[in-house]
Every structure is written in structure tokens, then in C-alpha cells.
């Protein structure tokens, strides 16, 4: 069993509810989406074929309890599913970062899914798989990355329309780095009393989005 891997590295979690925790990242190669603000285009292609056992050994060697499988779009590789289960079997706390266009129903129940809903400004709103929403669980998270006020108003509508705050542990609102002011987004959230978690991407603030950090 093999997967195509862009990189495996140990760093601090840069976002979501575990922000700041030492984490091993397994970045799988390939993505069917092309968000206009994507910051991991280097993971669209290339990578290296790695056996499942090899990946598990490297993850274990870093000694961190928490593991995030990301991309690209990790669910674009069918063998992502057994990887997630194997990581859980080894005792890791595991999260999956997925763009929201792939089916999350087969994902191991032990995994915390962090699922994007793509706002209009991403250019990928049409690929949101809304059939995923009934499969969200209380330990999952939903993420909105927002480029402007139009994106924010759309996200606020989706939050209410699908009662997302009642479905998952955290709904995450992030500004597109360099496009939407974090202060503006924070002010909108406070003014509207939204039940969401505001976040900035820690890895951009600390390391300017350097690879492997």
C-alpha cells in the first residue's frame, strides 16, 4: 500500500482548535481544487511514493502525539483512509484537513475532520459537497477562509442555514492572508455575536509560511 507524499515534518499546529500544539504533519500530494488564494500549490504534483509502513515509522520517529494529515487534498488518494485508521491504531490523536469537495463519510470515526466550506472568493464555491454536512460529528470542525465582506456574509448565511455551530466543536473563520484585515474580520464577528472561533494562521505569523514549518 503506497501514498504519494509531498512532505512529513514536525512543527506547531498553525490553526484550528489545537493551534500551538506540537504536531507531525503528513502532507499528501494532489488536489482537484484550485482556490485562488492557495498557499500550498507545491503539493499539487510531484511528491514521492511512500509505503504505509514507511510513513508510520517516520511519524513515530518525531515523537509527537498529535498528527495532522493534510495536502493538497488528502482524500483525493484512496489510501488516505487506511493511513488515517493506522495512525489512530498507533495511539495518535489525528486530524484531517480536507477542502470539502470529497466524501468524508468513510473517514475513521476517531479522526477529527477539519472541513473547509469554500466561500465565493475562493473560486471553488461550486465544488462544495454539501452532502458532507450530515456526516459532520461533534468532534469535527468547519473552516471558512474569507477574502472580503461578501465572503463573510456568505459564511454567516451558511452558519445559520446549516446550524453548523450545533453540529461541530468549532466553526473557524480566517481571513485570507494579505487580502482581508484580521481586525476587520474580528470586528464583524464581535458585532454580529457569531458563535465561531476567529483564527489567524500561526505559521504565517511565525515563519512567513516557510515550507516544513
C-alpha positions as a Markdown table, in Angstrom:
| # | Residue | x | y | z |
|---|---|---|---|---|
| 1 | Unk | 0.0 | 0.0 | 0.0 |
| 2 | Unk | 1.5 | 3.3 | -1.1 |
| 3 | Unk | 0.7 | 7.0 | -1.0 |
| 4 | Unk | 2.3 | 9.9 | -2.8 |
| 5 | Unk | 3.7 | 12.3 | -0.1 |
| 6 | Unk | 5.0 | 15.8 | -0.5 |
| 7 | Unk | 6.5 | 16.2 | 2.9 |
| 8 | Unk | 6.4 | 15.0 | 6.5 |
| 9 | Unk | 7.6 | 17.4 | 9.2 |
| 10 | Unk | 7.3 | 18.3 | 12.9 |
| 11 | Unk | 6.1 | 21.8 | 13.8 |
| 12 | Unk | 3.4 | 23.7 | 15.8 |
| 13 | Unk | -0.2 | 23.4 | 14.7 |
| 14 | Unk | -0.9 | 26.7 | 13.0 |
| 15 | Unk | -4.7 | 26.8 | 13.1 |
| 16 | Unk | -7.9 | 25.1 | 14.3 |
| 17 | Unk | -8.7 | 24.3 | 17.9 |
| 18 | Unk | -5.3 | 22.7 | 18.5 |
| 19 | Unk | -3.3 | 25.7 | 17.4 |
| 20 | Unk | 0.1 | 25.9 | 19.1 |
| 21 | Unk | 0.4 | 22.1 | 19.8 |
| 22 | Unk | 3.5 | 20.2 | 18.6 |
| 23 | Unk | 2.2 | 18.3 | 15.6 |
| 24 | Unk | 3.6 | 15.9 | 12.9 |
| 25 | Unk | 2.2 | 17.0 | 9.5 |
| 26 | Unk | 1.8 | 14.4 | 6.7 |
| 27 | Unk | 1.2 | 16.4 | 3.5 |
| 28 | Unk | -0.1 | 14.2 | 0.7 |
| 29 | Unk | 0.3 | 15.2 | -2.9 |
| 30 | Unk | -2.5 | 16.2 | -5.3 |
| 31 | Unk | -5.6 | 18.3 | -5.2 |
| 32 | Unk | -8.7 | 18.6 | -7.5 |
| 33 | Unk | -9.4 | 22.2 | -6.4 |
| 34 | Unk | -7.7 | 25.4 | -7.4 |
| 35 | Unk | -8.5 | 28.1 | -4.8 |
| 36 | Unk | -7.2 | 31.4 | -6.0 |
| 37 | Unk | -5.6 | 32.1 | -2.6 |
| 38 | Unk | -4.0 | 28.6 | -2.2 |
| 39 | Unk | -0.7 | 28.7 | -0.2 |
| 40 | Unk | 0.3 | 25.0 | -0.9 |
| 41 | Unk | 0.4 | 24.9 | -4.7 |
| 42 | Unk | 3.7 | 23.0 | -4.4 |
| 43 | Unk | 1.7 | 20.0 | -3.2 |
| 44 | Unk | -0.4 | 19.8 | -6.4 |
| 45 | Unk | 2.0 | 17.4 | -8.1 |
| 46 | Unk | 5.3 | 15.7 | -7.7 |
| 47 | Unk | 5.9 | 14.1 | -4.3 |
| 48 | Unk | 7.3 | 10.7 | -3.6 |
| 49 | Unk | 5.6 | 7.3 | -3.4 |
| 50 | Unk | 5.9 | 6.0 | 0.2 |
| 51 | Unk | 4.7 | 2.8 | 1.7 |
| 52 | Unk | 2.2 | 3.0 | 4.6 |
| 53 | Unk | 4.7 | 1.4 | 7.0 |
| 54 | Unk | 7.4 | 3.9 | 6.0 |
| 55 | Unk | 5.1 | 6.8 | 6.6 |
| 56 | Unk | 4.1 | 5.4 | 10.0 |
| 57 | Unk | 7.7 | 4.8 | 11.0 |
| 58 | Unk | 8.7 | 8.4 | 10.1 |
| 59 | Unk | 5.7 | 9.9 | 12.0 |
| 60 | Unk | 6.5 | 7.8 | 15.1 |
| 61 | Unk | 10.1 | 8.9 | 14.9 |
| 62 | Unk | 9.1 | 12.5 | 15.6 |
| 63 | Unk | 7.6 | 11.6 | 18.9 |
| 64 | Unk | 4.6 | 13.8 | 18.8 |
| 65 | Unk | 1.2 | 12.6 | 19.9 |
| 66 | Unk | -0.8 | 14.8 | 17.6 |
| 67 | Unk | -0.8 | 14.1 | 13.8 |
| 68 | Unk | -2.4 | 16.2 | 11.0 |
| 69 | Unk | -2.9 | 14.7 | 7.5 |
| 70 | Unk | -3.2 | 17.5 | 5.0 |
| 71 | Unk | -2.5 | 18.4 | 1.4 |
| 72 | Unk | -3.2 | 19.3 | -1.3 |
| 73 | Unk | -6.4 | 17.3 | -0.8 |
| 74 | Unk | -5.6 | 14.1 | 1.1 |
| 75 | Unk | -8.9 | 12.4 | 0.4 |
| 76 | Unk | -8.0 | 12.5 | -3.3 |
| 77 | Unk | -5.8 | 9.5 | -2.6 |
| 78 | Unk | -8.0 | 6.5 | -1.6 |
| 79 | Unk | -5.2 | 5.1 | 0.6 |
| 80 | Unk | -5.6 | 8.2 | 2.8 |
| 81 | Unk | -8.4 | 6.3 | 4.6 |
| 82 | Unk | -6.3 | 3.3 | 5.8 |
| 83 | Unk | -3.5 | 5.8 | 6.7 |
| 84 | Unk | -5.8 | 7.7 | 9.0 |
| 85 | Unk | -7.0 | 4.5 | 10.6 |
| 86 | Unk | -3.4 | 3.2 | 11.1 |
| 87 | Unk | -2.4 | 6.4 | 12.7 |
| 88 | Unk | -5.3 | 6.1 | 15.2 |
| 89 | Unk | -4.4 | 2.5 | 15.8 |
| 90 | Unk | -0.9 | 3.6 | 16.8 |
| 91 | Unk | -2.4 | 5.8 | 19.5 |
| 92 | Unk | -2.0 | 9.2 | 17.8 |
| 93 | Unk | -4.6 | 11.9 | 18.1 |
| 94 | Unk | -5.4 | 12.6 | 14.4 |
| 95 | Unk | -6.9 | 15.4 | 12.4 |
| 96 | Unk | -7.7 | 15.6 | 8.7 |
| 97 | Unk | -7.7 | 18.8 | 6.8 |
| 98 | Unk | -10.0 | 18.5 | 3.8 |
| 99 | Unk | -11.2 | 21.0 | 1.2 |
| 100 | Unk | -14.9 | 19.9 | 1.4 |
| 101 | Unk | -15.2 | 18.6 | -2.2 |
| 102 | Unk | -14.6 | 14.9 | -1.3 |
| 103 | Unk | -16.8 | 12.5 | 0.6 |
| 104 | Unk | -16.0 | 12.5 | 4.4 |
| 105 | Unk | -18.4 | 9.6 | 5.2 |
| 106 | Unk | -15.7 | 6.8 | 5.1 |
| 107 | Unk | -13.3 | 8.7 | 7.4 |
| 108 | Unk | -12.5 | 6.8 | 10.6 |
| 109 | Unk | -14.8 | 8.0 | 13.4 |
| 110 | Unk | -11.7 | 8.6 | 15.6 |
| 111 | Unk | -10.4 | 11.3 | 13.3 |
| 112 | Unk | -11.2 | 15.0 | 13.8 |
| 113 | Unk | -12.2 | 16.2 | 10.4 |
| 114 | Unk | -11.4 | 19.9 | 9.7 |
| 115 | Unk | -13.6 | 20.6 | 6.6 |
| 116 | Unk | -13.5 | 23.7 | 4.5 |
| 117 | Unk | -16.6 | 25.3 | 3.1 |
| 118 | Unk | -15.3 | 27.3 | 0.1 |
| 119 | Unk | -16.5 | 30.9 | 0.0 |
| 120 | Unk | -17.2 | 32.7 | -3.3 |
| 121 | Unk | -13.9 | 34.5 | -3.2 |
| 122 | Unk | -12.0 | 31.1 | -3.4 |
| 123 | Unk | -13.3 | 30.4 | -6.9 |
| 124 | Unk | -14.3 | 26.9 | -5.7 |
| 125 | Unk | -17.7 | 27.5 | -4.1 |
| 126 | Unk | -19.3 | 25.4 | -6.8 |
| 127 | Unk | -17.4 | 22.3 | -5.6 |
| 128 | Unk | -18.6 | 22.4 | -2.0 |
| 129 | Unk | -20.0 | 18.9 | -1.3 |
| 130 | Unk | -23.0 | 19.9 | 0.9 |
| 131 | Unk | -23.9 | 16.2 | 1.3 |
| 132 | Unk | -21.0 | 16.1 | 3.7 |
| 133 | Unk | -22.8 | 18.3 | 6.3 |
| 134 | Unk | -25.0 | 15.5 | 7.6 |
| 135 | Unk | -21.8 | 13.5 | 8.2 |
| 136 | Unk | -20.2 | 16.1 | 10.4 |
| 137 | Unk | -19.7 | 15.0 | 14.1 |
| 138 | Unk | -19.4 | 16.8 | 17.4 |
| 139 | Unk | -15.6 | 16.4 | 17.4 |
| 140 | Unk | -15.3 | 17.7 | 13.8 |
| 141 | Unk | -14.6 | 21.3 | 12.8 |
| 142 | Unk | -15.7 | 23.5 | 9.9 |
| 143 | Unk | -13.4 | 26.2 | 8.4 |
| 144 | Unk | -14.2 | 29.3 | 6.3 |
| 145 | Unk | -11.4 | 31.2 | 4.7 |
| 146 | Unk | -12.7 | 34.7 | 3.8 |
| 147 | Unk | -11.4 | 37.2 | 1.4 |
| 148 | Unk | -13.8 | 40.1 | 1.8 |
| 149 | Unk | -17.2 | 41.2 | 3.3 |
| 150 | Unk | -19.1 | 39.2 | 0.6 |
| 151 | Unk | -17.4 | 36.0 | 1.7 |
| 152 | Unk | -18.1 | 36.8 | 5.3 |
| 153 | Unk | -21.8 | 37.4 | 4.7 |
| 154 | Unk | -22.0 | 34.1 | 2.7 |
| 155 | Unk | -20.3 | 32.3 | 5.6 |
| 156 | Unk | -22.7 | 33.8 | 8.1 |
| 157 | Unk | -25.6 | 32.6 | 6.0 |
| 158 | Unk | -24.1 | 29.0 | 5.8 |
| 159 | Unk | -23.5 | 29.0 | 9.5 |
| 160 | Unk | -27.2 | 29.8 | 10.2 |
| 161 | Unk | -28.7 | 27.8 | 7.3 |
| 162 | Unk | -27.0 | 24.5 | 8.3 |
| 163 | Unk | -26.8 | 25.1 | 12.1 |
| 164 | Unk | -23.1 | 24.4 | 12.0 |
| 165 | Unk | -22.2 | 25.6 | 15.5 |
| 166 | Unk | -24.6 | 22.9 | 16.9 |
| 167 | Unk | -23.1 | 20.2 | 14.7 |
| 168 | Unk | -19.3 | 20.5 | 15.3 |
| 169 | Unk | -17.0 | 21.5 | 18.1 |
| 170 | Unk | -15.7 | 24.6 | 16.4 |
| 171 | Unk | -16.6 | 26.8 | 13.4 |
| 172 | Unk | -13.4 | 28.6 | 12.3 |
| 173 | Unk | -13.3 | 32.0 | 10.5 |
| 174 | Unk | -10.0 | 33.0 | 9.0 |
| 175 | Unk | -9.0 | 36.0 | 6.8 |
| 176 | Unk | -7.1 | 35.4 | 3.6 |
| 177 | Unk | -3.6 | 36.4 | 4.4 |
| 178 | Unk | -2.8 | 39.8 | 2.8 |
| 179 | Unk | -6.3 | 40.3 | 1.5 |
| 180 | Unk | -8.7 | 40.8 | 4.4 |
| 181 | Unk | -7.7 | 42.6 | 7.6 |
| 182 | Unk | -7.8 | 40.3 | 10.6 |
| 183 | Unk | -9.0 | 43.3 | 12.7 |
| 184 | Unk | -12.0 | 43.9 | 10.3 |
| 185 | Unk | -13.0 | 40.2 | 10.4 |
| 186 | Unk | -12.7 | 40.2 | 14.2 |
| 187 | Unk | -14.9 | 43.3 | 14.5 |
| 188 | Unk | -17.6 | 41.8 | 12.2 |
| 189 | Unk | -17.7 | 38.6 | 14.3 |
| 190 | Unk | -18.0 | 40.5 | 17.6 |
| 191 | Unk | -20.6 | 42.9 | 16.2 |
| 192 | Unk | -22.7 | 40.0 | 14.9 |
| 193 | Unk | -22.1 | 37.9 | 18.1 |
| 194 | Unk | -21.3 | 34.8 | 16.0 |
| 195 | Unk | -20.7 | 31.5 | 17.7 |
| 196 | Unk | -17.4 | 31.0 | 15.9 |
| 197 | Unk | -13.7 | 30.9 | 16.6 |
| 198 | Unk | -11.6 | 33.6 | 14.9 |
| 199 | Unk | -8.2 | 32.5 | 13.9 |
| 200 | Unk | -5.0 | 33.7 | 12.2 |
| 201 | Unk | -2.6 | 31.2 | 10.8 |
| 202 | Unk | 0.2 | 30.9 | 13.3 |
| 203 | Unk | 2.7 | 29.5 | 10.9 |
| 204 | Unk | 2.4 | 32.6 | 8.7 |
| 205 | Unk | 3.0 | 34.9 | 11.6 |
| 206 | Unk | 6.0 | 33.0 | 12.9 |
| 207 | Unk | 7.7 | 31.7 | 9.8 |
| 208 | Unk | 6.1 | 33.6 | 6.9 |
| 209 | Unk | 4.7 | 30.3 | 5.5 |
| 210 | Unk | 8.1 | 28.6 | 5.0 |
| 211 | Unk | 7.9 | 25.0 | 3.9 |
| 212 | Unk | 8.4 | 22.4 | 6.6 |
| 213 | Unk | 7.4 | 24.9 | 9.4 |
